[in-house]
């Protein structure tokens, strides 16, 4: 079983190239199945969730060809199966985007209830509400969400909860519905905008993505395109916080600084220097970190996907900090592991972490509970005194391309190992 071994203590210094956004690529793949023509998608991250999604699509008859590590060709001209039961789909969230895509194009879809990180109940009621408003019958049966419609008709839909997944799924289905759909109280995340841009480049008529209200005028067909996915703001934010936690100096390259405004604001607040240029951001942590308060919110608020990385930084800041998680109800699982590394963090009421800053972390054997919690624990281990062994890294590999290699290039002592012998070798090497 693969593990990371880490000897902490080196400040991270240097440049890191940020990959394409996983959470944009997943729905863009699904949207690519809405045209019979060939689509090329570039700047895709080479992470495990991409493979699972593409395998699931291939199981329905979609042709998927890797042009290179970061570019894929998708042709959905010969779909023979609108039921997506691929085993891997139970593990990832993005598979449910095939519902909106197939329903929009074929007026029928059956997709296994999605999995993804265990960070809360992760309801799908808003997806279902949106599909029903467009005229579909939707039921959940034998572990599948089944949606079917004679015709899809444009509708006025108010989302009761701001949801990235529901906004994208309903937007996709409405793209090929008859007439005008207006979706209100939409998610405004950059990946919502990316999917809309992709669909528009295929001939869709979507306006307002990135605001609270999206207007979609249905079209009969979509055509092929070439498209590049936006940079991953969460990967970028993770490296920016890695600079803060390790007292380093890191420049994240190939980013859209606007997407990182809330992250940048918090780094400034805790005492880091942040310099922005057109497509890169430099974070220098020369001073001791200062305490603060943060609440996660939908975009443009501070992202829930950055909450663990923020907590790991604040647990080394002087004074008491408070982190409130308002998006998912179970996103502090990593805290038990952080406490094992010497962090003084208490979770109250399930949604609030009270953090008393400590001088340092100490290395420990830790287990990754989910993707972002895992990345945050690795950052803690990079700052810790002594060695850490990190188990269950498959979660991290789902969403971060070459994570340990990028960290090595910034001067981190981290290796991916498979056996106890490898661990011993690492310990001898790092002393
Ligand atoms: C997406 O999940 C991301 N996943 C998550 O990233 C991210 O944390 C989340 O958006 C918020 O930004 C993918 O894009 C694959 P939501 P999603 O629907 O779409 C509630 C990562 O680490 N809700 O915006 O599932 C829900 O329970 C992952 O990369 C309903 O109540 O998130 C949650 O409390 C983890 N009913 C809130 O809305 C619904 O029908 C936000 O969820 C849908 C959602």
Boltz pocket constraint, residues with backbone or C-beta under 6 A from the ligand:
constraints:
  - pocket:
      binder: B
      contacts: [[A, 23], [A, 24], [A, 26], [A, 93], [A, 94], [A, 117], [A, 119], [A, 120], [A, 121], [A, 122], [A, 123], [A, 124], [A, 125], [A, 126], [A, 127], [A, 128], [A, 161], [A, 162], [A, 163], [A, 164], [A, 165], [A, 166], [A, 187], [A, 189], [A, 304], [A, 305], [A, 326], [A, 327], [A, 328], [A, 329], [A, 371], [A, 372], [A, 399]]
      max_distance: 6.0
